[in-house]
Amino acid sequence: MLWLLLLASAWAATAVSCLRLCLAAADVPRLPSGVPELGDGPGDADGEGIREAGLTLYEAAYLAGGPGRVADLALVAMHGRRGLLLAHTGWTTVVDPDAEDTLERSVIAAAGPAGQELTASVRTAVAAGGAVRAVGDRLVRAGLAVPDRARTAVVSALRAVRATSLLIPALAVCAVLTLPGGREPGPVAVWFTLPLALTLGALAMAAMEVRPYTRFASPLGAHRLSAFAEHTAAGGQRTERARLTAVALHGVGVLDDPELRLALAAGRPAHRVG
């Protein structure tokens, strides 16, 4: 009977997707309650500036929005001190080749020997470069960031379970439509509620146990980032540092310069980051 094949397909999709989610969740590193400090003082080995509430601006940007946010922050910082020209046409031009840290050196390198490149290309190259990767690795070692491999696996597994939860009702409808005349659809539909309940239950449990590991910041990292935001907000000053802090925490959408927002949006992929 066709409806039995459809039911078997629903159960197979449920088993595979839920098992995948369980394996991904089991692979997530269980971070300790006490983590090593990143360090204090006016700076660090990478020259990323002062720390506030235990984080530099680049580290806060990584926890809040990942590698792309760090690249955005470096571009905005260099544009603010006129080291770069970010044109609304979507091009980045190096004005001052003297970099203040490794992140800025990676921006200049991404602009190429001519000192001019598409802003989207510069951003992509910096986000994937070694300087940003070093920031992420340092945060992972400190237990503040989720490793890329673990986060990607969890996100992919969650998507698979969500897709299965949408597939099961579709299979149930198909099964009911293929029943011979006179057959009551109720009992058949009930059989499909069992795998659906399993997938929805898996999603509910994942929302509590796994969801924190779909972000760049681990639960401990999110707590540190919250402390950083509170500490910087307490200053209440409208300075360049405050503007860069806002970009680190919330992205380039908070910039009050429409031309700069346009310059950073030019050629940018249309997906949500952070």
N, C-alpha and C positions, 0 to 999 in steps of 0.2 A: 504494500500500500504506500502510495506516494507520501502521505502525511507522516508516516514512520521514518522515511528517509529524511524528510525535512526536520523532524524532531531530532534524529541522530546528528544531523548537521549542526543544529543549535547546541546540542550537548558537546559536540566535538569543539566547536568554536569557544564555548564557555570553558571547557577544560584547558584548552591550550592558552587562552588569554589569561585566565586566573593563575595558572601555573607559572606563566611568564612573569606576572606581577609579583607572585610570591618569591620567585628566584631573584628578581630585581631588588625587592625589599630586603631579602636576606643578604644580598651583596653590599648593601649600604653600610659603610663603616659606622659602627656605634661609637660615637665620640665620647670621650671621658668628660666627667663633670668638671674637672679642673684642667685647664689647658695652659700650655706655656705662653708667656707673654711675648708679644712681638718686639717689645723693647720700648724704651723711653728715651727722652733727650731731644735735642733740637733736630735730629735727622736720623738717617739710617744708612746702611751700606750702599743703597741705590740712589741716595741723594734726593729723596722724594719729599723733603720738607719736614716741618714740625709735626709732631703727633698731638692729637687732641683726643682725650678719652681713649687712648691706646691705639688710635688709627691715624694713618696719614690720609690725605685727601684721595690719593690713588687707591688705597686699600678700601676706603669707604665707598668709592665709586665702583670698585669690583664687587663688593658685597651687595651693593644696591642694584647694579645693572649689568654686571659681568664685563667681559673684555671690551665690548663695544662702548660701554659707558666710560671706561678708562681712556679709550682713544678719543672720545668726544671731549673729555676733560682736558687732555693734553692739547688738543686743537684750540679749544676756547682759551686756555691759559696762554698759549703762545700768541694767539690773535690779540688778546688783551694787552700784552706788553709789546705788541707790534713786531713780534718775531716772525709772524705769518700774516699773509693777507688771504682771508677766506672770502672769495667773491661770490656774489649771488648767482653767477653763471655756472657755479659748480666746480671751480678750479681753486686749487691751493697753491700759493706762491710763497717761497721762502724769502723773507726780507732780511732777517738776521740769522746767519748760520751758527751763531754761538748758542749752544744748548745749555740748559741749566741742570739737566738730569738725564738719565738713560732713556726715559720715555720721550723726552723732546729730541734726543738724538735719533730715536727710531722714527719719529715723524719726519725729520730732515732727510733721513736715509730713504724713507718711503716716497718722498717728493722727487727722488732721482737726481742724477747729476746736473740736470738743467734747473733744478730747484722749482719745478712746476709740474703738477700732476692733478688729475681729477680728485676732488675731495673724497668722493666715495671710495676710490682706489686707495688713497692714503689711509682712510679710516680702516678699511678692511685689512691692509697690510700691517698697520700698527696693532690692531686687535689680535691678529694671529701671530704677532712677532714675539721674540724672546723676552723683551722687556715686560710686556703685559703678562706673559706666561710666568715670569719670575714672581710677579706680584701674587698671582693666583696660587702658585706652588707654596709660597711663604704662608699664605692664609690657610691653605689646606693642611700644611704641617702643624700649624697652630690650632687646628680644629675649628676654625672660623668659617671656612668655605667647604662646600661639597665638591668632591672630585668630579671632574667632567664626565668620566666614564660612568660613575654611579648615577649622576643626575640624568644623563642621556638615557640610560637603561630604564630608569623609573618613569621618565616622561613618556618614552615609547611604549612601555607596558601599560601605563594608564590609558593612553590613546587606544590601545588594542582592546582593553576591557570596555571602554566607552563605545567603541564601534560595535562590539559584540552585543552590548545592551540595546543598541538600535537595530541590529540585525535580527535579533530574536523575535520582536514583534512583527517584523516584515515576514519572517518565515512562518510565524503563526497565522498571519493573514493568508498567505499562500496555501498553507495546509488546510485551512477552513474552506477556501474557495475550491479546492480540489476534491473535497469530500463528495461521495456519491449522493444523489438525491435522497432525501429522507433521513440522512444521518445527522444526529444532533451535534452541533459544533461545540457546545459547552465543554464536554469531557475532553475533547481534543485540545481546546484552548488552554484548559487547566494544566495539561502536561507541559505546555510551553512556559507556564508561570514559574516552574521550578528552576530551570536554568536562568531565567530572568531574575528571579529573586537572588540567586547566587551571585550573579554579576553585580547587581545593585548593592548587595551586601559587601562585596569586595571593594566597590568604590567608596562605600560609607566608611569602611575600616581604613582604607587608604587615605581618606581625607583627614583622619586623625593621626595615623601612624606614619604615613609615607609622604604626604603632601609637603611637609617642611623641606624634604630633600629634593624637591623639584626646583627649588630656587638656588641662586648662587651662594647665598649665605646659609650656613647651618643654623640650627636653633640657637647655638651659642653665639654664632656670628651675628644673627639678627638681634640678639640682646645687646651685643657690643655696638652694633650700628645704631640701635635706638639710643643708647647712652651717648654716642657721638653726636647724634642729631640734637638731643636735649642740651648737651654741653655747648654746641655751637650756637644754638638758638638763644641761649642765655646771654650771649654777647650783645645781640640786638643791633649790630652795626651794619650799615649799608656800605661795605667796603668791597674791594675786588676779591678779597678772601671770602667774604660772605657770598658773593656771586658765584664763585667757583664751588663753594660748599653746596649751594643750591643745585648746581649742575650735577655734582657728584651724587647727591641724594635723589634727585628727581628727574634728571635728564635735561636736554637742551630746550625742551618745551617751556622751561621757566624763564628763559632769557627774554629780556624786555626789548631787545633789538630785533625788529622783524627781519631786517636784511641778513643779520647773522643767523637767525633761525632758518631762513631760506637757503643760505649758503650751506648750512650743515644738512639740510634736508634734501639738497639736490642729488639725485641719483641714488638715494638711500632706499634699501629694500623696504617694502611696505609690510613690516611685521613688527609686533610688539617685542621690545627688548626690556628685560628686567622687570 
